[in-house]
């Protein structure tokens, strides 16, 4: 660009934050959100048709668990792998590639002959699920102005559970006309259409292009959302000071953010998967009918979506450090009350007591989901452009450790109580404490608004 006004150099984030949000930023956000909805549809599909697949394969539920858990393993690896790739070749191409991977894997799953075939394709699909998640969040955050970034990132994080809701609504209709194999082909093909949308409608963010030295291309793309031309320069991020701009993710400047997010994300994920995976188990053990126990988990799903969206507004209002501390205190208090109210219950307990437990379960789900969503806002804010997608992916990968621990050892803690849920909930409360501790480890919190 040759005839720039003498306004001084600005980063792309500073430039778009000086004006109202534009249609192109909203469109980029919408495409990323649509990608994650497809991600959630493909990821949740096997769980919905599991009884039919188990019957078709002629295996027991324990053996089939390998197919269900394979995507979880792939998710963690793919979130970091494709995130790293996105920081190298561009988030747009990494998002397209990861979406294509999980789409083709879902279609290929239709030809599985046994549980091990299915487990293989779900592992491959999991790589795409995780990759799409980390790169979509990073790309959407790049296109949003500062005042909308935290809200946008926490909102887009509910795309995957929203996709699970969508596929749960359409799957019964699809199964009436097609068997489970045909349903896999149809749902997988839907995501292939989104790949075309990512390739032809999305563009790489100007701040990524600037970080890669592609200045002319960055100015051309930025003109889609800027009212006037500015002289754009790469982000002067805290981690990019002192000559570390090209140092990548694993630098000393990023150490406290990596460790702090890992502690918080692992703790929050352990609580989340402990409550969601073992909710019906500990509730039925205390005299709940399966229908009401399942309803409690569904209430938790609804409160999770609402609180994940609210997380962005709360961070924007109070900053992430205060929010982490408040969420830690609130989650421990809720889990403690839930444990104390649940402990004396049995099949003879009143309906009023049961509905109090349902409400407490929904409140706990809202709090730990708010904590998980807040992690994405902190990572988007804290990591420099040059390694943002990889940083988000690494956080997701670490969270899978908490998810695996909850899935593997939650049942052991329930059994160890011999009818008491104290060991199980004590483990959850210790994990919740990690969220508060991380507030003092992370050195790049989203700040509260400046007081005038």
N, C-alpha and C positions, 0 to 999 in steps of 0.2 A: 504494500500500500504506500502511496507516495504523497497524497494530499490529506494527511491526518491533521485535525485541529490540535493546537498546542494545549493539550489538557493534562499532560503528564501521563506516564505509563500506568496502566491498571491491569490487574489480573482479570480473567474472564468472570470469576465469581464476584469481584467488586463491581464490574461493569453491569452485570445483569441485576445485581442487588440495588442499583441506583434507579431502577425503573420498574413498572408493574410487570408481573409475570406475563409472558407472551404465549401465544397458541402453540408455537413449536415446542416449547418446554413442556407444556401440558401433554402434547401429542407424544413426545418421547417418553414421558412418565407413563402414559396410558399403554403404550406398546410394551414397555418393561413389565407393567402390571399384568397385561394379558398373557405375557410369556409365563409368568409365575402362576397364573391361574391354570394354564395348560400343564405346567409342572405339577401342580397339586392334583389335577385330574388323573394324570398318568401314574403318579406316585401312590395314590389311594385306591386305584382300581383293583389291584390284586386282593387287598383286604376285603373289599366288598363282594367279590365273586369267589372268595376262598372256599366256602362250603362246596360249591360246584366243582372247583378244580381238585379239591381233596378227594371227592367222590370219583371224579374222572381218573385221577392218578392211582387211586386205591391205596393211599398212605394214611398214617395216623397224623394227628395234629402236631405232635412233637417233631416229627420228621419234616412236615411242611413248614415248620418254623424257620428252617434254613432258607427257604425261598423268601419268606417275609422279612427276615433280617438282612438279607444280602444287599438290598437297596440302601439300608442304613449305613452299612460299611462303605459302599460306593459313594454315598452322599458326602461323607466326610472327606474322602480322598479327592473326589471331583471338585468340591468347593474350593480347595486350596490349589489343585492342579490347574483347573480352568481359570481360577482367579489370577494365578501367576502368568498363565498364557495371555490373559486379557491385558495385563500390564506390559506385555512384550509386543503383541501384535495388534492390540486394540480391543476394547470391551465389546464393540459391536460384532466383530468377527468371532470372538470367543463365545458371546451369547448365542449367535447363530449356530456355531458348531456344537455347543453343549445341548441346545434345544434339539438339533437334528439327532444327536446321539440318543437322548432319551425317547424321542419319537420313534426312531427306527428300532430301538430295543423293545419298546412296547409292542410294536407291530410284530417283531420277530418272536415275541413271547407266545403269540397265538399258535405257533407251530411246535411248542414244547411238548415233548413226549413223556417226560417224567419230572419229578421235583428238582432234579439236579440240572436239567435243561433250564427250567424256570429260574432256579437260583442264579445260574450263569447270566441269563439275560437281565435279571433284576439287578445284579451287580453292575453290569454295563450301564443299565438305565440309571442306577444310582449315581454313577459318575456324572451323567448329564444333569440329573436333578440338582446335585450340589453345585455344579458349574454354573447352571443357569441362575441359581439363587444368588451366588456371590457376585456375578458379573452384572446381573440386572439391577441389583441394589447400588453397586458402584456407578453404573452408567446413569441411572435415574438421578442419583445424588449429584453427579457432575452437571446435569442440565438444570438444576433448581437453584434459585437464589438463596442466600443465606437464611432469610427469614422463613423460608418454606422447606428448607432441606431436612431438618429433623422431623417435621410433620410428614413430609413426603416419604422419607426412608422408613419410618415406622408404619406408615399406611401400606406401603408396597409389601412389607414383610408379611401381611395377612393374605397376600395373593395365593400362596400355597394352600392354607386351610380353606380359603374361599373356593379354590378349585376342587378341594375334596368335597365341599358341600354341593357344588354343581354336579360333579360326577355321581354323587349318591342319589341325586334327583333323577338323572337321565338313565342310569344303569338299568333299573327295573324295566323301563320301556324298551331299551335296546335288547335286553335278554329275552323279551317276549318274541321278538322277530329274529334274533340271531342268538347263537349260543355264546358261551363266554369267549370263545376264540374270535368270533366275529366282532364282539364288543371291544376286544383289545385292538383289532385292526382299525375300527372306526375311531376310537378315542386317540390312538396313536397318529392317525392320519390328520386329525384336527390340528395337532401340534405342528405338523409339516407345513400347514398353511401359514402359521405364525412365523416360521423360519423365513418364508418369502417376505413377510412384512418387515422383519428385522433387517434383512439384507437391503431391501429396496426403499424402505421408508425411514429407517433410522440413519443417523450420522454420528460419527465419533465426536466426542465432546471437544470443544476448543482447548480446554485446559490440558487434556491429555495430549493433543497435537502440539501444543506449545511446549509441554514437558519433553516431547520427542524432537524438538527443534523444527517442526513443520509449521513455521510461522505463517507463511502465505496461505496455506490450506486452512489454518486455524482462523485467520481473519475472514476468509470466505464463508466458512461455516457459521462463524459468530454473527455475521450479518443477518442471519435468519431471525435472530432474537433481539439484536441491539438496534435501538432507534437511530443512533448516530454512530459513525465509526470511531473507535478508540484505538490507541496504540496499546496492544495487549502484550503482556509479558507473562512468563510462567509464574505459578503460585510461589510466593516466598514463605513457604511453610516452615514451621519450627524444625522439622526433621530435615529440611533442606538447607539449613544453615551450616556453616563450618565446613563446607566442601562435601557434604554428604548427600547432595541431590541425586547422585547416581549410585548411591550405596546400596540400594535395594531395601528389602524388608528387614533383614536381620542385621541391623546396625545398632550401635549403642543408643542412638537417639530414639529408637523405637522400643527399647527394651522394656521400660516401665509400662508402656501401653500394651505390648504383647502379653506381659505377665499379668497385668491387672485385668485386662479383658478375658484372658484365659481363666483366671480364678473366678471371676464373676459369671462368665458364660458357662463354665463347667458346673458351678454350683447351681445356677438357675436351671440348667438343662436336667441336672439330676433330680431336682424337685419336680420339674415338669413331667418327666417321663415316669418318675416314681408314682405321682398322683394319677397320671393318665393311664399308664399300663397296668397298675395294680389297684385302681380305684374300685372297680367292680368286685375284685377279690376281697379287699379289706372291708368293704361295705356288706357284702353277702355274709362274710364271716361274723358280722355283728348283727345278723338277723334281718337284713334288708332283702326284699325280693329282688330277683335279677332285673325285672323291669324298672323298678325305682332306682336301683344302683346304676343301670345304664342311663337313665334319665339324668341322674346327677352328673355323669360324665359329659352328657350332651350340653347340660347347663354350663359346665366348665368350658366347653368349646365356644359357646356363644359369648360368655363373659371375656374369654381370651381375645376374640376378635375385636370387641369393643375397646378393651383396655390397651391393646396393641396400637390402635389408632390414637387413643388418648395419650399414649406415651409421648408422642411428638409434641403435643401441646403443653404437656407438663414440663418437658425438658426446655421448651422455648420459654416457659414462664419462670421456672425455678433453677434451671441449669442441671446438668447430669449428676454432679457430685451430691447435691442435696437430695435429689430424687433417689439415687442409689441407697443412701442412708435411710431415707424414709421407707423405701420398699423393703429393705432388710428388716427393719423394726416391725413393719406391718405384716410381713410374711411370717416371721417367727411368732408373733402374737396370734395370728390367725391359725397357724398350725397347732400351737399350744392349746388354744380354746377348742379346736376341732378334736384334738386327741382327748382332752378331758371330757368333752361331751360324748364322744364316741365310746370311750373305754367302758362305762358301765352298761352299755346298751346290749340288748339281746332280742330275740324274736318277740318278746312280750312288750317291748317299748312302744310308747304311744306314737301316733302319726305326727303329732306336733313336734316331738323330738326328732323324728326322721327328717322332717322338712327343714328344721334348723340345721341339721347336718348337710342337707343339699345346698342350703344357702351358704354355709361356711365353705363347702367345697367350691362353689362358684366364685366366692370371694378370693380364696387361695389361688384359683386358676387365673383370675383377673390380675392378681399381684405378680405371680411369677411370669405371666405372659407380658406384662408391662415391662418387667425387668429384661426379658429376652429381647423385646423390640427395642428397648433403650440401647442395647449393645450395638445395634446397627447404626444408630445415630452417632454414638461415640466413635465408632470405627470410621464412619464416613467423615466425621469432623477431624479425627485425630491423625489418620494416616495421610501422608502426602500423595499427590496425584500419581507419582511414579510407581507406587506400590500399594495403592488403595484396594484394588480388587483382590490381590494376594493376601493383604492383611485381613480383609473381611473373610476370605476363604479359610485362612488359618484359624480365625476365631471360631468359625463353624466347625472346623475339623476338631479343635479342642473340645468343643461342646459335645461332640459325639462320644468322648470319653465318659462324660457325666451321664449321657443317655444310655451308653452300654452298661455302666455300673448300676444304674437304677434298674434296667431291664434284667440284668443278671442276678443282682444281689437283693433286690426288693423282696422277692419271694422268700429268700432265706431269712431276712429280718422278720417277716411276718410269721414264719414258722418258728423262729427262735422265741417269739413271745408266748407261744403256746396258748393262744387265745387273747393275749394282750397285744395292743398295737403300740405300746410305748417304745420298743426298740425301733420299729419302722419310722415312727414320727420323730424320734430323737435324731435318727440319721438325716431326715429331711431338714430338721431345724439347724443342725450343724452345717449342712450344705447351704442353707439360706443365709447363714452368718457370713459366708464367703462374699456375698454380694456387697455387704456393708464394708468388709475389709478392703475390697478392691477399690472402693472410693478413695482410699488414701494411698493406693499404689499407682493408679492411673494419673499421669501428669498432664494429660491433654483433654480435660473434660470440656463438654459444651458449656460455655459460660452462661449465666443468667443475663437477661437484658440489662444494659447499662442504666443506672438510675439518673434521671435528669435533675 
